Amino acid sequence: MKRVFICSPHRPPQNLRGHEWYVVAEYNVEFTRKLCKQVIDEGNAPFAAHLIYPQFLDDSCEVDRNAGIRAGIAFLSVCDEMLVGGDHISGGMKQEIETAEKLGIPIKYQEMK
C-alpha cells in the first residue's frame, strides 16, 4: 500500500461568515472524506491530518492550528505520495505542498466535484 497524504481545504475562506461558513466547512470535510475513500478504493492508505487534529485542537486558535499543521507535516515525510484536492490552495495546504516538493514526494492534483 502506498501512503497517500491528503492535502485539501479545511478552513473556509476568510470572507465567509455565519451559515455560509458552516456550509463550506462541512463541504470541505465531506470532500476530504471522499478523497480518503477514493485512495482506499485504489488499494492505498490515506492520511488526512485535517480530519484528525481538529477533533482535539482548536482550528480558530493560531497556536493549535500551527501545531496541527506541523504534526501533519511530520507524517508527510513518511508518505509515498500527496493528493491535492480542492478549488483553492489554503495557507496550510501551501506549507504542505512546499514540504512535499522539498522532500521529492510526488504530487497529484484533483479538482473538487
Biotite code that builds the C-alpha atoms (Angstrom):
import biotite.structure as struc

atoms = struc.array([
    struc.Atom([0.000, 0.000, 0.000], chain_id="A", res_id=1, res_name="MET", atom_name="CA", element="C"),
    struc.Atom([1.195, 3.474, -0.823], chain_id="A", res_id=2, res_name="LYS", atom_name="CA", element="C"),
    struc.Atom([0.812, 6.023, 1.968], chain_id="A", res_id=3, res_name="ARG", atom_name="CA", element="C"),
    struc.Atom([-1.048, 8.982, 0.464], chain_id="A", res_id=4, res_name="VAL", atom_name="CA", element="C"),
    struc.Atom([-1.110, 12.350, 2.230], chain_id="A", res_id=5, res_name="PHE", atom_name="CA", element="C"),
    struc.Atom([-4.423, 14.126, 1.597], chain_id="A", res_id=6, res_name="ILE", atom_name="CA", element="C"),
    struc.Atom([-3.992, 17.877, 1.114], chain_id="A", res_id=7, res_name="CYS", atom_name="CA", element="C"),
    struc.Atom([-7.318, 19.690, 0.750], chain_id="A", res_id=8, res_name="SER", atom_name="CA", element="C"),
    struc.Atom([-9.071, 22.745, 2.191], chain_id="A", res_id=9, res_name="PRO", atom_name="CA", element="C"),
    struc.Atom([-10.360, 22.579, 5.741], chain_id="A", res_id=10, res_name="HIS", atom_name="CA", element="C"),
    struc.Atom([-10.975, 26.132, 6.885], chain_id="A", res_id=11, res_name="ARG", atom_name="CA", element="C"),
    struc.Atom([-13.349, 28.123, 4.636], chain_id="A", res_id=12, res_name="PRO", atom_name="CA", element="C"),
    struc.Atom([-12.071, 31.341, 3.014], chain_id="A", res_id=13, res_name="PRO", atom_name="CA", element="C"),
    struc.Atom([-11.841, 34.267, 5.453], chain_id="A", res_id=14, res_name="GLN", atom_name="CA", element="C"),
    struc.Atom([-14.503, 36.306, 3.657], chain_id="A", res_id=15, res_name="ASN", atom_name="CA", element="C"),
    struc.Atom([-17.266, 33.876, 4.642], chain_id="A", res_id=16, res_name="LEU", atom_name="CA", element="C"),
    struc.Atom([-19.329, 34.290, 7.813], chain_id="A", res_id=17, res_name="ARG", atom_name="CA", element="C"),
    struc.Atom([-22.249, 32.692, 9.614], chain_id="A", res_id=18, res_name="GLY", atom_name="CA", element="C"),
    struc.Atom([-24.281, 29.980, 7.931], chain_id="A", res_id=19, res_name="HIS", atom_name="CA", element="C"),
    struc.Atom([-22.277, 30.194, 4.695], chain_id="A", res_id=20, res_name="GLU", atom_name="CA", element="C"),
    struc.Atom([-19.053, 29.498, 6.643], chain_id="A", res_id=21, res_name="TRP", atom_name="CA", element="C"),
    struc.Atom([-20.545, 26.336, 8.190], chain_id="A", res_id=22, res_name="TYR", atom_name="CA", element="C"),
    struc.Atom([-21.874, 25.077, 4.857], chain_id="A", res_id=23, res_name="VAL", atom_name="CA", element="C"),
    struc.Atom([-18.436, 25.425, 3.233], chain_id="A", res_id=24, res_name="VAL", atom_name="CA", element="C"),
    struc.Atom([-16.687, 23.903, 6.265], chain_id="A", res_id=25, res_name="ALA", atom_name="CA", element="C"),
    struc.Atom([-18.932, 20.823, 6.130], chain_id="A", res_id=26, res_name="GLU", atom_name="CA", element="C"),
    struc.Atom([-18.481, 20.580, 2.360], chain_id="A", res_id=27, res_name="TYR", atom_name="CA", element="C"),
    struc.Atom([-14.690, 20.643, 2.802], chain_id="A", res_id=28, res_name="ASN", atom_name="CA", element="C"),
    struc.Atom([-14.839, 17.829, 5.373], chain_id="A", res_id=29, res_name="VAL", atom_name="CA", element="C"),
    struc.Atom([-17.113, 15.734, 3.155], chain_id="A", res_id=30, res_name="GLU", atom_name="CA", element="C"),
    struc.Atom([-14.835, 16.318, 0.141], chain_id="A", res_id=31, res_name="PHE", atom_name="CA", element="C"),
    struc.Atom([-11.813, 15.170, 2.166], chain_id="A", res_id=32, res_name="THR", atom_name="CA", element="C"),
    struc.Atom([-13.691, 12.044, 3.268], chain_id="A", res_id=33, res_name="ARG", atom_name="CA", element="C"),
    struc.Atom([-14.416, 11.273, -0.393], chain_id="A", res_id=34, res_name="LYS", atom_name="CA", element="C"),
    struc.Atom([-10.737, 11.686, -1.266], chain_id="A", res_id=35, res_name="LEU", atom_name="CA", element="C"),
    struc.Atom([-9.819, 9.280, 1.545], chain_id="A", res_id=36, res_name="CYS", atom_name="CA", element="C"),
    struc.Atom([-12.364, 6.731, 0.318], chain_id="A", res_id=37, res_name="LYS", atom_name="CA", element="C"),
    struc.Atom([-11.026, 7.090, -3.237], chain_id="A", res_id=38, res_name="GLN", atom_name="CA", element="C"),
    struc.Atom([-7.485, 6.373, -2.003], chain_id="A", res_id=39, res_name="VAL", atom_name="CA", element="C"),
    struc.Atom([-8.721, 3.302, -0.070], chain_id="A", res_id=40, res_name="ILE", atom_name="CA", element="C"),
    struc.Atom([-10.619, 2.081, -3.154], chain_id="A", res_id=41, res_name="ASP", atom_name="CA", element="C"),
    struc.Atom([-7.360, 2.348, -5.115], chain_id="A", res_id=42, res_name="GLU", atom_name="CA", element="C"),
    struc.Atom([-5.742, -0.016, -2.590], chain_id="A", res_id=43, res_name="GLY", atom_name="CA", element="C"),
    struc.Atom([-3.734, 2.638, -0.755], chain_id="A", res_id=44, res_name="ASN", atom_name="CA", element="C"),
    struc.Atom([-3.638, 4.159, 2.734], chain_id="A", res_id=45, res_name="ALA", atom_name="CA", element="C"),
    struc.Atom([-4.792, 7.796, 3.095], chain_id="A", res_id=46, res_name="PRO", atom_name="CA", element="C"),
    struc.Atom([-3.717, 10.217, 5.807], chain_id="A", res_id=47, res_name="PHE", atom_name="CA", element="C"),
    struc.Atom([-5.774, 13.403, 6.292], chain_id="A", res_id=48, res_name="ALA", atom_name="CA", element="C"),
    struc.Atom([-4.377, 15.380, 9.224], chain_id="A", res_id=49, res_name="ALA", atom_name="CA", element="C"),
    struc.Atom([-7.139, 17.967, 8.959], chain_id="A", res_id=50, res_name="HIS", atom_name="CA", element="C"),
    struc.Atom([-9.775, 15.325, 9.697], chain_id="A", res_id=51, res_name="LEU", atom_name="CA", element="C"),
    struc.Atom([-7.908, 14.160, 12.811], chain_id="A", res_id=52, res_name="ILE", atom_name="CA", element="C"),
    struc.Atom([-6.349, 17.141, 14.580], chain_id="A", res_id=53, res_name="TYR", atom_name="CA", element="C"),
    struc.Atom([-9.388, 19.481, 14.690], chain_id="A", res_id=54, res_name="PRO", atom_name="CA", element="C"),
    struc.Atom([-11.060, 16.854, 16.902], chain_id="A", res_id=55, res_name="GLN", atom_name="CA", element="C"),
    struc.Atom([-8.820, 17.956, 19.785], chain_id="A", res_id=56, res_name="PHE", atom_name="CA", element="C"),
    struc.Atom([-7.135, 21.155, 18.545], chain_id="A", res_id=57, res_name="LEU", atom_name="CA", element="C"),
    struc.Atom([-8.968, 24.464, 18.067], chain_id="A", res_id=58, res_name="ASP", atom_name="CA", element="C"),
    struc.Atom([-8.511, 25.470, 14.419], chain_id="A", res_id=59, res_name="ASP", atom_name="CA", element="C"),
    struc.Atom([-9.520, 29.058, 15.260], chain_id="A", res_id=60, res_name="SER", atom_name="CA", element="C"),
    struc.Atom([-6.561, 29.301, 17.684], chain_id="A", res_id=61, res_name="CYS", atom_name="CA", element="C"),
    struc.Atom([-3.366, 30.014, 15.726], chain_id="A", res_id=62, res_name="GLU", atom_name="CA", element="C"),
    struc.Atom([-1.196, 28.115, 18.258], chain_id="A", res_id=63, res_name="VAL", atom_name="CA", element="C"),
    struc.Atom([-3.352, 24.988, 17.895], chain_id="A", res_id=64, res_name="ASP", atom_name="CA", element="C"),
    struc.Atom([-3.682, 25.418, 14.120], chain_id="A", res_id=65, res_name="ARG", atom_name="CA", element="C"),
    struc.Atom([0.089, 25.698, 13.669], chain_id="A", res_id=66, res_name="ASN", atom_name="CA", element="C"),
    struc.Atom([0.664, 22.685, 15.941], chain_id="A", res_id=67, res_name="ALA", atom_name="CA", element="C"),
    struc.Atom([-1.750, 20.656, 13.789], chain_id="A", res_id=68, res_name="GLY", atom_name="CA", element="C"),
    struc.Atom([-0.065, 21.730, 10.561], chain_id="A", res_id=69, res_name="ILE", atom_name="CA", element="C"),
    struc.Atom([3.380, 20.868, 11.960], chain_id="A", res_id=70, res_name="ARG", atom_name="CA", element="C"),
    struc.Atom([2.140, 17.466, 13.180], chain_id="A", res_id=71, res_name="ALA", atom_name="CA", element="C"),
    struc.Atom([0.643, 16.720, 9.765], chain_id="A", res_id=72, res_name="GLY", atom_name="CA", element="C"),
    struc.Atom([3.880, 17.692, 8.045], chain_id="A", res_id=73, res_name="ILE", atom_name="CA", element="C"),
    struc.Atom([5.758, 15.299, 10.351], chain_id="A", res_id=74, res_name="ALA", atom_name="CA", element="C"),
    struc.Atom([3.658, 12.457, 8.897], chain_id="A", res_id=75, res_name="PHE", atom_name="CA", element="C"),
    struc.Atom([4.104, 13.777, 5.372], chain_id="A", res_id=76, res_name="LEU", atom_name="CA", element="C"),
    struc.Atom([7.794, 12.842, 5.487], chain_id="A", res_id=77, res_name="SER", atom_name="CA", element="C"),
    struc.Atom([6.900, 9.119, 5.526], chain_id="A", res_id=78, res_name="VAL", atom_name="CA", element="C"),
    struc.Atom([4.274, 9.314, 2.766], chain_id="A", res_id=79, res_name="CYS", atom_name="CA", element="C"),
    struc.Atom([4.816, 7.992, -0.740], chain_id="A", res_id=80, res_name="ASP", atom_name="CA", element="C"),
    struc.Atom([2.556, 10.491, -2.485], chain_id="A", res_id=81, res_name="GLU", atom_name="CA", element="C"),
    struc.Atom([0.444, 13.603, -1.939], chain_id="A", res_id=82, res_name="MET", atom_name="CA", element="C"),
    struc.Atom([-3.068, 14.065, -3.313], chain_id="A", res_id=83, res_name="LEU", atom_name="CA", element="C"),
    struc.Atom([-4.059, 17.734, -3.539], chain_id="A", res_id=84, res_name="VAL", atom_name="CA", element="C"),
    struc.Atom([-7.773, 18.338, -3.937], chain_id="A", res_id=85, res_name="GLY", atom_name="CA", element="C"),
    struc.Atom([-9.955, 21.388, -3.952], chain_id="A", res_id=86, res_name="GLY", atom_name="CA", element="C"),
    struc.Atom([-10.750, 24.608, -5.700], chain_id="A", res_id=87, res_name="ASP", atom_name="CA", element="C"),
    struc.Atom([-8.225, 26.769, -3.842], chain_id="A", res_id=88, res_name="HIS", atom_name="CA", element="C"),
    struc.Atom([-4.917, 26.405, -2.007], chain_id="A", res_id=89, res_name="ILE", atom_name="CA", element="C"),
    struc.Atom([-5.130, 27.497, 1.635], chain_id="A", res_id=90, res_name="SER", atom_name="CA", element="C"),
    struc.Atom([-2.159, 28.681, 3.695], chain_id="A", res_id=91, res_name="GLY", atom_name="CA", element="C"),
    struc.Atom([-1.838, 25.303, 5.409], chain_id="A", res_id=92, res_name="GLY", atom_name="CA", element="C"),
    struc.Atom([-2.049, 23.488, 2.084], chain_id="A", res_id=93, res_name="MET", atom_name="CA", element="C"),
    struc.Atom([0.683, 25.716, 0.656], chain_id="A", res_id=94, res_name="LYS", atom_name="CA", element="C"),
    struc.Atom([3.020, 24.730, 3.513], chain_id="A", res_id=95, res_name="GLN", atom_name="CA", element="C"),
    struc.Atom([2.260, 21.048, 2.943], chain_id="A", res_id=96, res_name="GLU", atom_name="CA", element="C"),
    struc.Atom([2.794, 21.277, -0.830], chain_id="A", res_id=97, res_name="ILE", atom_name="CA", element="C"),
    struc.Atom([6.087, 23.146, -0.415], chain_id="A", res_id=98, res_name="GLU", atom_name="CA", element="C"),
    struc.Atom([7.274, 20.474, 2.039], chain_id="A", res_id=99, res_name="THR", atom_name="CA", element="C"),
    struc.Atom([6.309, 17.648, -0.333], chain_id="A", res_id=100, res_name="ALA", atom_name="CA", element="C"),
    struc.Atom([8.225, 19.372, -3.146], chain_id="A", res_id=101, res_name="GLU", atom_name="CA", element="C"),
    struc.Atom([11.326, 19.763, -0.925], chain_id="A", res_id=102, res_name="LYS", atom_name="CA", element="C"),
    struc.Atom([11.107, 16.088, 0.063], chain_id="A", res_id=103, res_name="LEU", atom_name="CA", element="C"),
    struc.Atom([10.641, 14.958, -3.546], chain_id="A", res_id=104, res_name="GLY", atom_name="CA", element="C"),
    struc.Atom([7.245, 13.402, -2.813], chain_id="A", res_id=105, res_name="ILE", atom_name="CA", element="C"),
    struc.Atom([5.153, 13.013, -5.993], chain_id="A", res_id=106, res_name="PRO", atom_name="CA", element="C"),
    struc.Atom([2.074, 15.251, -6.049], chain_id="A", res_id=107, res_name="ILE", atom_name="CA", element="C"),
    struc.Atom([-1.212, 14.560, -7.833], chain_id="A", res_id=108, res_name="LYS", atom_name="CA", element="C"),
    struc.Atom([-3.991, 17.135, -8.208], chain_id="A", res_id=109, res_name="TYR", atom_name="CA", element="C"),
    struc.Atom([-7.755, 16.619, -8.257], chain_id="A", res_id=110, res_name="GLN", atom_name="CA", element="C"),
    struc.Atom([-10.477, 19.251, -8.574], chain_id="A", res_id=111, res_name="GLU", atom_name="CA", element="C"),
    struc.Atom([-13.494, 19.401, -6.277], chain_id="A", res_id=112, res_name="MET", atom_name="CA", element="C"),
    struc.Atom([-16.557, 17.705, -7.702], chain_id="A", res_id=113, res_name="LYS", atom_name="CA", element="C"),
])
